[in-house]
Amino acid sequence: MEMHNIPFGTTNWDDIETERFEGENGFAIWRTQRFGTIRSRIVEYSPGYMADHWCNKGHILFCLEGQLHTELKDGRVFTLKAGMSYQVADNTEPHRSYSDIGARLFIVD
């Protein structure tokens, strides 16, 4: 990822409009900022959330609150608690996430 032509700025995430996305179970609420080809988001997963697809997009993801389980297509499962992060490149390891208790995340992709 290269970052170009982004002037210094601040974001008050409470001022960013929300979008709701239904999962296989539960839902996700996104607040999204775009900077050229870079997207940054605050994402909140409801308790019981399960993604409805395998994702191939690369992310840097930081768990702000709650707990997130991320399953790789090869069967491995990783659990993030608040203060933990993961990173994965585009088109390398298909993954999907779920949360029993809900989670709040900061994601850059």
PyMOL CGO cylinders between C-alpha atoms (Angstrom):
from pymol import cmd
from pymol.cgo import CYLINDER

trace = [
    CYLINDER, 0.00, 0.00, 0.00, 1.30, 3.39, -0.94, 0.3, 1, 1, 1, 1, 1, 1,
    CYLINDER, 1.30, 3.39, -0.94, -0.30, 6.55, 0.38, 0.3, 1, 1, 1, 1, 1, 1,
    CYLINDER, -0.30, 6.55, 0.38, -0.25, 9.59, -1.90, 0.3, 1, 1, 1, 1, 1, 1,
    CYLINDER, -0.25, 9.59, -1.90, -2.12, 12.90, -2.12, 0.3, 1, 1, 1, 1, 1, 1,
    CYLINDER, -2.12, 12.90, -2.12, -3.74, 12.68, 1.30, 0.3, 1, 1, 1, 1, 1, 1,
    CYLINDER, -3.74, 12.68, 1.30, -3.56, 15.98, 3.16, 0.3, 1, 1, 1, 1, 1, 1,
    CYLINDER, -3.56, 15.98, 3.16, -3.40, 15.97, 6.93, 0.3, 1, 1, 1, 1, 1, 1,
    CYLINDER, -3.40, 15.97, 6.93, -6.85, 15.64, 8.42, 0.3, 1, 1, 1, 1, 1, 1,
    CYLINDER, -6.85, 15.64, 8.42, -8.78, 14.36, 11.39, 0.3, 1, 1, 1, 1, 1, 1,
    CYLINDER, -8.78, 14.36, 11.39, -11.87, 12.17, 11.55, 0.3, 1, 1, 1, 1, 1, 1,
    CYLINDER, -11.87, 12.17, 11.55, -14.63, 12.31, 14.12, 0.3, 1, 1, 1, 1, 1, 1,
    CYLINDER, -14.63, 12.31, 14.12, -16.04, 8.83, 13.55, 0.3, 1, 1, 1, 1, 1, 1,
    CYLINDER, -16.04, 8.83, 13.55, -19.31, 9.77, 15.27, 0.3, 1, 1, 1, 1, 1, 1,
    CYLINDER, -19.31, 9.77, 15.27, -19.95, 12.20, 12.38, 0.3, 1, 1, 1, 1, 1, 1,
    CYLINDER, -19.95, 12.20, 12.38, -19.52, 9.53, 9.68, 0.3, 1, 1, 1, 1, 1, 1,
    CYLINDER, -19.52, 9.53, 9.68, -22.75, 8.11, 8.25, 0.3, 1, 1, 1, 1, 1, 1,
    CYLINDER, -22.75, 8.11, 8.25, -23.39, 4.43, 9.00, 0.3, 1, 1, 1, 1, 1, 1,
    CYLINDER, -23.39, 4.43, 9.00, -24.14, 1.59, 6.61, 0.3, 1, 1, 1, 1, 1, 1,
    CYLINDER, -24.14, 1.59, 6.61, -25.71, -1.69, 7.74, 0.3, 1, 1, 1, 1, 1, 1,
    CYLINDER, -25.71, -1.69, 7.74, -24.73, -5.01, 6.16, 0.3, 1, 1, 1, 1, 1, 1,
    CYLINDER, -24.73, -5.01, 6.16, -26.50, -8.26, 6.95, 0.3, 1, 1, 1, 1, 1, 1,
    CYLINDER, -26.50, -8.26, 6.95, -24.33, -11.29, 7.66, 0.3, 1, 1, 1, 1, 1, 1,
    CYLINDER, -24.33, -11.29, 7.66, -25.22, -14.95, 7.45, 0.3, 1, 1, 1, 1, 1, 1,
    CYLINDER, -25.22, -14.95, 7.45, -26.23, -14.27, 11.06, 0.3, 1, 1, 1, 1, 1, 1,
    CYLINDER, -26.23, -14.27, 11.06, -26.38, -10.86, 12.72, 0.3, 1, 1, 1, 1, 1, 1,
    CYLINDER, -26.38, -10.86, 12.72, -25.23, -7.65, 11.08, 0.3, 1, 1, 1, 1, 1, 1,
    CYLINDER, -25.23, -7.65, 11.08, -22.31, -5.25, 10.69, 0.3, 1, 1, 1, 1, 1, 1,
    CYLINDER, -22.31, -5.25, 10.69, -22.41, -1.46, 10.96, 0.3, 1, 1, 1, 1, 1, 1,
    CYLINDER, -22.41, -1.46, 10.96, -19.72, 0.36, 8.94, 0.3, 1, 1, 1, 1, 1, 1,
    CYLINDER, -19.72, 0.36, 8.94, -18.46, 3.93, 9.13, 0.3, 1, 1, 1, 1, 1, 1,
    CYLINDER, -18.46, 3.93, 9.13, -16.16, 4.40, 6.13, 0.3, 1, 1, 1, 1, 1, 1,
    CYLINDER, -16.16, 4.40, 6.13, -13.63, 6.99, 5.01, 0.3, 1, 1, 1, 1, 1, 1,
    CYLINDER, -13.63, 6.99, 5.01, -11.91, 6.75, 1.61, 0.3, 1, 1, 1, 1, 1, 1,
    CYLINDER, -11.91, 6.75, 1.61, -8.55, 8.26, 0.76, 0.3, 1, 1, 1, 1, 1, 1,
    CYLINDER, -8.55, 8.26, 0.76, -7.90, 7.49, -2.90, 0.3, 1, 1, 1, 1, 1, 1,
    CYLINDER, -7.90, 7.49, -2.90, -7.60, 3.71, -3.09, 0.3, 1, 1, 1, 1, 1, 1,
    CYLINDER, -7.60, 3.71, -3.09, -7.32, 3.32, 0.69, 0.3, 1, 1, 1, 1, 1, 1,
    CYLINDER, -7.32, 3.32, 0.69, -10.38, 2.65, 2.81, 0.3, 1, 1, 1, 1, 1, 1,
    CYLINDER, -10.38, 2.65, 2.81, -10.46, 3.02, 6.59, 0.3, 1, 1, 1, 1, 1, 1,
    CYLINDER, -10.46, 3.02, 6.59, -13.44, 1.89, 8.63, 0.3, 1, 1, 1, 1, 1, 1,
    CYLINDER, -13.44, 1.89, 8.63, -14.87, 1.51, 12.08, 0.3, 1, 1, 1, 1, 1, 1,
    CYLINDER, -14.87, 1.51, 12.08, -16.89, -1.70, 11.93, 0.3, 1, 1, 1, 1, 1, 1,
    CYLINDER, -16.89, -1.70, 11.93, -19.19, -2.99, 14.65, 0.3, 1, 1, 1, 1, 1, 1,
    CYLINDER, -19.19, -2.99, 14.65, -20.36, -6.60, 14.58, 0.3, 1, 1, 1, 1, 1, 1,
    CYLINDER, -20.36, -6.60, 14.58, -23.51, -7.55, 16.46, 0.3, 1, 1, 1, 1, 1, 1,
    CYLINDER, -23.51, -7.55, 16.46, -23.43, -10.44, 18.94, 0.3, 1, 1, 1, 1, 1, 1,
    CYLINDER, -23.43, -10.44, 18.94, -23.85, -13.63, 16.92, 0.3, 1, 1, 1, 1, 1, 1,
    CYLINDER, -23.85, -13.63, 16.92, -22.49, -12.07, 13.70, 0.3, 1, 1, 1, 1, 1, 1,
    CYLINDER, -22.49, -12.07, 13.70, -21.21, -14.45, 11.00, 0.3, 1, 1, 1, 1, 1, 1,
    CYLINDER, -21.21, -14.45, 11.00, -19.91, -13.17, 7.65, 0.3, 1, 1, 1, 1, 1, 1,
    CYLINDER, -19.91, -13.17, 7.65, -21.89, -14.30, 4.62, 0.3, 1, 1, 1, 1, 1, 1,
    CYLINDER, -21.89, -14.30, 4.62, -18.82, -14.77, 2.38, 0.3, 1, 1, 1, 1, 1, 1,
    CYLINDER, -18.82, -14.77, 2.38, -15.15, -15.71, 2.23, 0.3, 1, 1, 1, 1, 1, 1,
    CYLINDER, -15.15, -15.71, 2.23, -13.07, -12.56, 1.81, 0.3, 1, 1, 1, 1, 1, 1,
    CYLINDER, -13.07, -12.56, 1.81, -9.94, -12.33, -0.36, 0.3, 1, 1, 1, 1, 1, 1,
    CYLINDER, -9.94, -12.33, -0.36, -9.22, -8.65, 0.31, 0.3, 1, 1, 1, 1, 1, 1,
    CYLINDER, -9.22, -8.65, 0.31, -6.17, -7.70, 2.33, 0.3, 1, 1, 1, 1, 1, 1,
    CYLINDER, -6.17, -7.70, 2.33, -6.71, -5.87, 5.62, 0.3, 1, 1, 1, 1, 1, 1,
    CYLINDER, -6.71, -5.87, 5.62, -4.96, -4.51, 8.64, 0.3, 1, 1, 1, 1, 1, 1,
    CYLINDER, -4.96, -4.51, 8.64, -7.52, -4.96, 11.40, 0.3, 1, 1, 1, 1, 1, 1,
    CYLINDER, -7.52, -4.96, 11.40, -7.34, -3.77, 15.02, 0.3, 1, 1, 1, 1, 1, 1,
    CYLINDER, -7.34, -3.77, 15.02, -9.87, -4.96, 17.61, 0.3, 1, 1, 1, 1, 1, 1,
    CYLINDER, -9.87, -4.96, 17.61, -11.04, -2.01, 19.71, 0.3, 1, 1, 1, 1, 1, 1,
    CYLINDER, -11.04, -2.01, 19.71, -13.68, -3.81, 21.79, 0.3, 1, 1, 1, 1, 1, 1,
    CYLINDER, -13.68, -3.81, 21.79, -15.22, -7.25, 22.15, 0.3, 1, 1, 1, 1, 1, 1,
    CYLINDER, -15.22, -7.25, 22.15, -13.91, -10.41, 20.55, 0.3, 1, 1, 1, 1, 1, 1,
    CYLINDER, -13.91, -10.41, 20.55, -13.53, -11.50, 16.94, 0.3, 1, 1, 1, 1, 1, 1,
    CYLINDER, -13.53, -11.50, 16.94, -12.91, -14.98, 15.53, 0.3, 1, 1, 1, 1, 1, 1,
    CYLINDER, -12.91, -14.98, 15.53, -11.43, -15.17, 12.03, 0.3, 1, 1, 1, 1, 1, 1,
    CYLINDER, -11.43, -15.17, 12.03, -11.51, -18.49, 10.23, 0.3, 1, 1, 1, 1, 1, 1,
    CYLINDER, -11.51, -18.49, 10.23, -9.19, -19.17, 7.30, 0.3, 1, 1, 1, 1, 1, 1,
    CYLINDER, -9.19, -19.17, 7.30, -10.47, -21.40, 4.50, 0.3, 1, 1, 1, 1, 1, 1,
    CYLINDER, -10.47, -21.40, 4.50, -7.83, -23.99, 5.47, 0.3, 1, 1, 1, 1, 1, 1,
    CYLINDER, -7.83, -23.99, 5.47, -9.61, -24.43, 8.83, 0.3, 1, 1, 1, 1, 1, 1,
    CYLINDER, -9.61, -24.43, 8.83, -7.37, -22.41, 11.14, 0.3, 1, 1, 1, 1, 1, 1,
    CYLINDER, -7.37, -22.41, 11.14, -9.18, -20.03, 13.50, 0.3, 1, 1, 1, 1, 1, 1,
    CYLINDER, -9.18, -20.03, 13.50, -7.66, -16.97, 15.17, 0.3, 1, 1, 1, 1, 1, 1,
    CYLINDER, -7.66, -16.97, 15.17, -9.26, -15.04, 18.02, 0.3, 1, 1, 1, 1, 1, 1,
    CYLINDER, -9.26, -15.04, 18.02, -8.70, -11.33, 18.60, 0.3, 1, 1, 1, 1, 1, 1,
    CYLINDER, -8.70, -11.33, 18.60, -9.53, -9.56, 21.83, 0.3, 1, 1, 1, 1, 1, 1,
    CYLINDER, -9.53, -9.56, 21.83, -9.41, -5.81, 22.40, 0.3, 1, 1, 1, 1, 1, 1,
    CYLINDER, -9.41, -5.81, 22.40, -5.89, -4.53, 21.77, 0.3, 1, 1, 1, 1, 1, 1,
    CYLINDER, -5.89, -4.53, 21.77, -4.99, -7.26, 19.24, 0.3, 1, 1, 1, 1, 1, 1,
    CYLINDER, -4.99, -7.26, 19.24, -4.67, -7.02, 15.46, 0.3, 1, 1, 1, 1, 1, 1,
    CYLINDER, -4.67, -7.02, 15.46, -4.18, -9.09, 12.35, 0.3, 1, 1, 1, 1, 1, 1,
    CYLINDER, -4.18, -9.09, 12.35, -2.93, -8.38, 8.86, 0.3, 1, 1, 1, 1, 1, 1,
    CYLINDER, -2.93, -8.38, 8.86, -3.37, -10.30, 5.61, 0.3, 1, 1, 1, 1, 1, 1,
    CYLINDER, -3.37, -10.30, 5.61, -2.48, -9.45, 2.00, 0.3, 1, 1, 1, 1, 1, 1,
    CYLINDER, -2.48, -9.45, 2.00, -4.85, -9.38, -0.95, 0.3, 1, 1, 1, 1, 1, 1,
    CYLINDER, -4.85, -9.38, -0.95, -5.63, -12.76, -2.54, 0.3, 1, 1, 1, 1, 1, 1,
    CYLINDER, -5.63, -12.76, -2.54, -3.52, -14.85, -0.16, 0.3, 1, 1, 1, 1, 1, 1,
    CYLINDER, -3.52, -14.85, -0.16, -5.68, -16.56, 2.48, 0.3, 1, 1, 1, 1, 1, 1,
    CYLINDER, -5.68, -16.56, 2.48, -9.48, -16.47, 2.17, 0.3, 1, 1, 1, 1, 1, 1,
    CYLINDER, -9.48, -16.47, 2.17, -11.00, -15.62, 5.53, 0.3, 1, 1, 1, 1, 1, 1,
    CYLINDER, -11.00, -15.62, 5.53, -14.33, -14.91, 7.21, 0.3, 1, 1, 1, 1, 1, 1,
    CYLINDER, -14.33, -14.91, 7.21, -15.14, -13.56, 10.64, 0.3, 1, 1, 1, 1, 1, 1,
    CYLINDER, -15.14, -13.56, 10.64, -17.69, -14.15, 13.35, 0.3, 1, 1, 1, 1, 1, 1,
    CYLINDER, -17.69, -14.15, 13.35, -18.31, -12.88, 16.84, 0.3, 1, 1, 1, 1, 1, 1,
    CYLINDER, -18.31, -12.88, 16.84, -20.25, -14.48, 19.67, 0.3, 1, 1, 1, 1, 1, 1,
    CYLINDER, -20.25, -14.48, 19.67, -20.34, -11.35, 21.85, 0.3, 1, 1, 1, 1, 1, 1,
    CYLINDER, -20.34, -11.35, 21.85, -19.89, -8.59, 19.26, 0.3, 1, 1, 1, 1, 1, 1,
    CYLINDER, -19.89, -8.59, 19.26, -16.82, -6.59, 18.32, 0.3, 1, 1, 1, 1, 1, 1,
    CYLINDER, -16.82, -6.59, 18.32, -15.76, -3.08, 17.36, 0.3, 1, 1, 1, 1, 1, 1,
    CYLINDER, -15.76, -3.08, 17.36, -12.87, -2.87, 14.89, 0.3, 1, 1, 1, 1, 1, 1,
    CYLINDER, -12.87, -2.87, 14.89, -10.67, -0.36, 13.07, 0.3, 1, 1, 1, 1, 1, 1,
    CYLINDER, -10.67, -0.36, 13.07, -9.83, -1.65, 9.59, 0.3, 1, 1, 1, 1, 1, 1,
    CYLINDER, -9.83, -1.65, 9.59, -7.57, -0.30, 6.84, 0.3, 1, 1, 1, 1, 1, 1,
    CYLINDER, -7.57, -0.30, 6.84, -7.70, -1.86, 3.39, 0.3, 1, 1, 1, 1, 1, 1,
]
cmd.load_cgo(trace, "trace")
